[in-house]
Amino acid sequence: MVKKIGVREESAFVAMHDLVFVDVSYLEKYIFLKEDGTPFGKPYISKHMRLLETEGYVRSFPLAKELEQGRNKLVYTLDTKGVQEVKEILGEADWDARWANRTPTYIYHSLRLAHLQSVYAAEGGSENITYHEYFSERRAFRNYGQKIMDTRGKERYPAHTVIRPDGAFIMKRTINEIDYFLLYFVEMERSRQRAEVSMEKLKRYNAYCAKKAYKNDLTWGVEISAVRILFLSDKPTERKQLVHHTKNVDTRAINAVLYGVYDEVLANPYGANWRAKGSSNPDHSYTMDKKIE
C-alpha cells in the first residue's frame, strides 16, 4: 500500500494529465528526485508505480519492442483515482480515458515530446528567453476559421482552418522591463512522413498567423507577440530533406520557421541548433529566439 500521496506523486499525476503518457526515464529525471536532486533510481520508481497501479491511480502497458530497439519499456497513464487526484490538485481535470487507447507508434511519439518539454522546463531558459508554459497536443489544437454547415446540417470548422501541432511552448522575453511572449508550435516529424503533409501544415500555420488568430486567443493565458514553428527531425539528412521540401511554401506571416534534430535539441535545448527558413546562409545555426538574417 502507498503510505501517502505526496508532492512527487502529485507531480507525476499532473504530468500524466498534461502529457497523457510518461515512462520510467521521464519519472527518474524529472519527478522522483531526492532532496539533493539525485534520482531515486529505476528499481525504486518501478516498484512505487506498481503500488500506485494496484491502488487504481495509474495504468501501465508495455511499449512495442521494435520502437525501443528490443528493450522492454512500461508506459504509464492515469487511472480513475489518479484523475480524481488531479481534480483536487488543479481544481479540474480535462481527461478522457479514450486518450490512453493509442497505437504504440503514437505513444512513442508522445514520450519523445514529454522528454522535450521537460528539458526545456528543467533548464529554464537562456539569457534572452525563459520558459513560461507548455501546451500538449490537445491543448494546442486550434480552429481559426468560421464555422460552416456540413451536408448533415451540423456546424463545423473547415479542415483547412484547423491546426494540430504536436505541442506548443510559450517563452517569455523581457525588454526594458516589459514582458513579451513568444509562441512556438512544435512539429515532431515522422521519418516516413510525406512532403506534402509538412507543406500543408506550414500553409495552415501561415494562414493562422496571417489572420493574427493568436492575438485574441485568451486560452494561451498571455498576449502572444509572435509565432514561430519548430520542426524536429530524427536525423540531419531528414532535416535537410524537410528544408528542401518546404522552401517554397509561403510563410511570410510567420515570424520564423526553424528546423532542428531531436537529439541535438534534447542535449542543448536553448543552444544554436536550428536551421532557419529564408536565411541568407542556409548552413547557419540559430538559437530559437534569434532574428533570422
MOVEN-V888548 format. One record per residue. N is the residue number from 1. OMEGA is omega in whole degrees, 0 to 359 (* if undefined). Layout:
N_OMEGA, N_OMEGA
This chain:
1_176, 2_184, 3_177, 4_174, 5_183, 6_183, 7_182, 8_179, 9_178, 10_178, 11_178, 12_180, 13_180, 14_178, 15_179, 16_176, 17_184, 18_187, 19_182, 20_183, 21_171, 22_176, 23_183, 24_179, 25_177, 26_181, 27_181, 28_184, 29_193, 30_185, 31_186, 32_181, 33_177, 34_182, 35_180, 36_177, 37_179, 38_182, 39_175, 40_181, 41_186, 42_180, 43_179, 44_183, 45_180, 46_179, 47_181, 48_179, 49_176, 50_177, 51_179, 52_179, 53_179, 54_183, 55_172, 56_178, 57_183, 58_171, 59_176, 60_174, 61_184, 62_174, 63_182, 64_184, 65_184, 66_178, 67_181, 68_176, 69_175, 70_182, 71_175, 72_177, 73_174, 74_178, 75_183, 76_173, 77_184, 78_168, 79_191, 80_182, 81_176, 82_177, 83_178, 84_177, 85_179, 86_178, 87_178, 88_183, 89_187, 90_184, 91_177, 92_177, 93_177, 94_190, 95_175, 96_184, 97_180, 98_181, 99_182, 100_181, 101_183, 102_178, 103_177, 104_180, 105_178, 106_181, 107_178, 108_177, 109_181, 110_178, 111_178, 112_177, 113_178, 114_179, 115_177, 116_179, 117_186, 118_179, 119_176, 120_180, 121_183, 122_180, 123_170, 124_179, 125_179, 126_179, 127_184, 128_183, 129_176, 130_179, 131_180, 132_182, 133_175, 134_176, 135_177, 136_183, 137_185, 138_179, 139_182, 140_179, 141_182, 142_167, 143_182, 144_180, 145_176, 146_180, 147_176, 148_178, 149_179, 150_186, 151_179, 152_178, 153_179, 154_179, 155_177, 156_175, 157_175, 158_184, 159_184, 160_177, 161_179, 162_173, 163_182, 164_178, 165_176, 166_179, 167_179, 168_174, 169_166, 170_178, 171_181, 172_175, 173_183, 174_179, 175_181, 176_177, 177_176, 178_181, 179_174, 180_184, 181_181, 182_180, 183_179, 184_173, 185_184, 186_175, 187_177, 188_187, 189_173, 190_184, 191_182, 192_182, 193_182, 194_184, 195_183, 196_178, 197_179, 198_178, 199_180, 200_178, 201_180, 202_178, 203_180, 204_177, 205_179, 206_178, 207_177, 208_181, 209_179, 210_177, 211_186, 212_184, 213_180, 214_187, 215_183, 216_182, 217_184, 218_183, 219_174, 220_177, 221_178, 222_176, 223_183, 224_180, 225_182, 226_181, 227_174, 228_180, 229_177, 230_173, 231_179, 232_178, 233_179, 234_186, 235_176, 236_180, 237_178, 238_176, 239_180, 240_178, 241_181, 242_177, 243_181, 244_184, 245_186, 246_188, 247_183, 248_177, 249_179, 250_179, 251_184, 252_181, 253_181, 254_181, 255_177, 256_173, 257_186, 258_184, 259_180, 260_175, 261_191, 262_184, 263_179, 264_180, 265_179, 266_181, 267_184, 268_191, 269_182, 270_182, 271_181, 272_184, 273_195, 274_168, 275_188, 276_175, 277_179, 278_178, 279_178, 280_175, 281_185, 282_180, 283_180, 284_179, 285_183, 286_163, 287_188, 288_183, 289_188, 290_175, 291_182, 292_182, 293_*
